[in-house]
């Protein structure tokens, strides 16, 4: 897989690389037909997988969410300081995502909570840099 990605990077034009950053719409990356790079669907995953029944062309939810496991928020799990638990939740999200056909999960998130006014702080494990870094390490 890494070699395939390296080959694509050599073949992509600057415009094509930029188009991959912007995406096709709110929930899909842009594909590159000439290199057989498919578009990827992105799904929210701050405390579980939020996959919707959606209109494939527009990426708009039309008939609700597909049932999935709901985990405690990142801040709740992070407050345990149990990095093994964080790993187990990550593995469980991966297994469930694979079963659901999820291509790209937007979470869990790692960030520093620099201010209590950050509206997405609940998604992140901790304001402590040591815990945040250790929770992001591969095991």
KAFENHU-V875372 format. One record per pair of residues at least 4 apart in sequence whose C-alpha atoms are under 8 Angstrom apart, sorted by the first residue. I is the first residue (numbers start at 1). J is the second residue. D is the distance in Angstrom with one decimal. If there is no record, write none. Layout:
# KAFENHU-V875372
I & J & D
I & J & D
This chain:
# KAFENHU-V875372
1 & 5 & 6.3
2 & 6 & 6.1
3 & 7 & 6.1
4 & 8 & 6.2
5 & 9 & 6.2
6 & 10 & 6.5
7 & 11 & 6.4
8 & 12 & 6.0
8 & 35 & 7.3
12 & 16 & 5.8
12 & 17 & 6.2
13 & 17 & 6.3
14 & 18 & 6.2
15 & 19 & 6.2
16 & 20 & 6.4
16 & 32 & 7.3
17 & 21 & 6.9
18 & 22 & 6.8
19 & 23 & 6.2
19 & 30 & 6.7
20 & 29 & 6.2
20 & 30 & 5.6
20 & 31 & 7.5
21 & 29 & 7.8
22 & 29 & 7.4
22 & 30 & 7.8
23 & 27 & 8.0
23 & 28 & 6.0
23 & 29 & 4.1
23 & 30 & 4.7
24 & 28 & 5.5
24 & 29 & 5.2
24 & 30 & 4.5
24 & 31 & 7.9
24 & 39 & 7.9
25 & 29 & 7.1
25 & 30 & 8.0
25 & 58 & 7.0
25 & 59 & 6.8
26 & 59 & 6.9
27 & 41 & 5.8
27 & 42 & 5.1
27 & 43 & 7.1
27 & 59 & 5.7
28 & 39 & 6.3
28 & 40 & 5.5
28 & 41 & 4.5
28 & 42 & 5.8
28 & 59 & 6.9
29 & 39 & 5.1
29 & 40 & 5.2
29 & 41 & 6.6
29 & 42 & 7.6
30 & 38 & 7.5
30 & 39 & 4.9
30 & 40 & 7.4
31 & 36 & 7.7
31 & 37 & 5.2
31 & 38 & 4.5
31 & 39 & 4.0
31 & 40 & 7.5
32 & 36 & 6.1
32 & 37 & 4.9
32 & 38 & 6.5
32 & 39 & 7.6
33 & 37 & 6.1
33 & 38 & 7.2
40 & 103 & 6.1
40 & 104 & 6.9
41 & 102 & 7.4
41 & 103 & 6.0
41 & 104 & 6.3
42 & 102 & 7.6
42 & 103 & 6.7
42 & 104 & 4.8
42 & 105 & 5.9
42 & 106 & 6.7
43 & 49 & 6.8
43 & 50 & 6.0
43 & 51 & 5.8
43 & 102 & 7.2
43 & 104 & 6.3
43 & 105 & 5.0
43 & 106 & 5.8
44 & 48 & 7.8
44 & 49 & 6.1
44 & 50 & 5.3
44 & 51 & 7.3
44 & 105 & 6.1
44 & 106 & 5.0
44 & 107 & 6.6
45 & 49 & 4.6
45 & 50 & 6.1
45 & 105 & 5.7
45 & 106 & 5.2
45 & 107 & 4.5
45 & 108 & 6.0
46 & 73 & 7.0
46 & 74 & 7.1
46 & 106 & 7.1
46 & 107 & 4.8
46 & 108 & 4.9
46 & 109 & 6.8
46 & 123 & 5.6
47 & 70 & 6.0
47 & 71 & 5.0
47 & 72 & 6.0
47 & 73 & 5.2
47 & 74 & 6.7
47 & 107 & 7.7
47 & 108 & 6.9
47 & 123 & 7.4
48 & 68 & 6.9
48 & 69 & 5.8
48 & 70 & 4.8
48 & 71 & 5.7
48 & 93 & 6.9
49 & 68 & 6.2
49 & 69 & 7.2
49 & 70 & 7.6
49 & 93 & 7.3
49 & 97 & 7.1
49 & 105 & 7.4
50 & 65 & 6.6
50 & 66 & 7.2
50 & 68 & 7.2
51 & 65 & 5.7
51 & 66 & 5.7
51 & 102 & 7.9
52 & 61 & 5.7
52 & 62 & 7.9
52 & 63 & 7.4
52 & 64 & 5.7
52 & 65 & 4.1
52 & 66 & 5.6
53 & 61 & 5.9
53 & 62 & 6.3
53 & 63 & 5.5
53 & 64 & 5.9
53 & 65 & 6.0
53 & 66 & 6.6
54 & 59 & 5.8
54 & 60 & 5.3
54 & 61 & 4.3
54 & 62 & 5.4
54 & 63 & 6.9
55 & 59 & 5.4
55 & 60 & 5.4
55 & 61 & 6.5
55 & 62 & 6.6
56 & 60 & 7.6
61 & 65 & 7.9
68 & 96 & 8.0
71 & 89 & 7.9
72 & 76 & 5.9
72 & 77 & 6.2
73 & 77 & 6.4
73 & 122 & 6.2
73 & 123 & 6.0
73 & 124 & 8.0
74 & 78 & 5.8
74 & 108 & 7.1
74 & 109 & 7.6
74 & 122 & 6.1
74 & 123 & 4.8
74 & 124 & 5.0
74 & 125 & 4.6
74 & 126 & 7.9
75 & 79 & 6.0
75 & 121 & 7.5
75 & 122 & 5.2
75 & 123 & 6.3
75 & 124 & 5.6
75 & 125 & 4.5
75 & 126 & 6.0
76 & 80 & 7.2
76 & 122 & 7.9
76 & 125 & 7.5
77 & 81 & 7.6
77 & 82 & 7.8
77 & 85 & 7.8
77 & 86 & 7.0
77 & 125 & 6.8
78 & 82 & 7.2
78 & 83 & 8.0
78 & 86 & 7.4
78 & 124 & 7.8
78 & 125 & 4.3
78 & 126 & 5.8
78 & 131 & 7.8
79 & 125 & 7.2
79 & 126 & 7.1
81 & 131 & 7.0
82 & 86 & 6.6
83 & 87 & 6.2
83 & 134 & 7.2
83 & 135 & 5.7
84 & 88 & 6.2
85 & 89 & 6.2
86 & 90 & 6.3
86 & 135 & 6.6
87 & 91 & 6.2
87 & 135 & 7.5
87 & 139 & 7.8
88 & 92 & 6.1
89 & 93 & 6.1
90 & 94 & 6.2
90 & 108 & 7.7
91 & 95 & 6.2
92 & 96 & 6.1
93 & 97 & 5.8
94 & 98 & 6.0
95 & 99 & 6.3
96 & 100 & 6.2
97 & 101 & 6.1
97 & 102 & 4.9
97 & 103 & 7.8
97 & 105 & 7.8
98 & 102 & 5.8
98 & 103 & 7.8
108 & 123 & 7.1
108 & 124 & 7.4
109 & 123 & 6.1
109 & 124 & 5.2
109 & 125 & 7.4
110 & 124 & 5.4
110 & 125 & 6.5
110 & 132 & 6.2
110 & 136 & 7.1
111 & 124 & 5.9
111 & 125 & 7.7
111 & 126 & 7.7
111 & 127 & 7.6
111 & 132 & 7.1
112 & 124 & 7.7
112 & 126 & 7.0
112 & 127 & 5.1
112 & 128 & 7.2
112 & 129 & 6.7
112 & 132 & 7.6
113 & 118 & 7.1
113 & 121 & 6.2
113 & 124 & 7.7
113 & 126 & 6.9
113 & 127 & 4.6
114 & 118 & 7.8
114 & 127 & 7.0
116 & 121 & 7.6
120 & 124 & 7.5
125 & 131 & 7.7
125 & 132 & 6.3
125 & 135 & 8.0
126 & 131 & 6.6
126 & 132 & 5.9
127 & 132 & 7.3
128 & 132 & 6.2
129 & 133 & 6.0
130 & 134 & 6.1
131 & 135 & 6.0
132 & 136 & 6.4
133 & 137 & 6.6
